[in-house]
Amino acid sequence: MADPDSIGVEMHRPFLVSHVLADGVDVQVEATAVECAALAERMQLPAIHALSCRFHLKREPASAVGARGHLQARIVQTCVVSLEDFETTVEEYFSVRFVPAGTETDDPDPETDDEIPYEDGVLDLGEAAAEQLGLALDPYPRMPDAELPEIEEEAEPHPFAALARLQRPH
């Protein structure tokens, strides 16, 4: 199991808020083989072969930065039906907001963008990409064509069946 203090350091990609232009900036993040292996361990996956994420960052009021992203990954998951490992792709479009630490809202509205806090004027786009991968993973991965085995159901015994067997013929 991963050390809680090391969570979030598998793929660190700092980006200065001051580099976010008024009309926006595009940034591409790609994981190395070592980072993919560390992220696979963190996410308890057999393997991550590739992970890339494109961000379009745009300044917002109150030092916030809006981000639209497109994540693509090739991963290996374990089928919940057959327990076999299989390769699959993950592709996800998302929107998040980076906000200065301590200014996050408590808005429970699921329609609003998730907020990711940042400190010292630095966004961590690598960790943001890793978090989006974690959110995009199928919690019950299933191989194509995997079918649950047929289970023959036994008839439920009547609650008084044992008593009936104990009855003696008259």
Helices and strands as residue ranges (DSSP letters): G 4-6, E 14-16, G 17-19, E 25-30, H 33-42, E 47-59, E 65-78, E 85-100, E 114-118, E 122-124, H 125-136, H 161-166
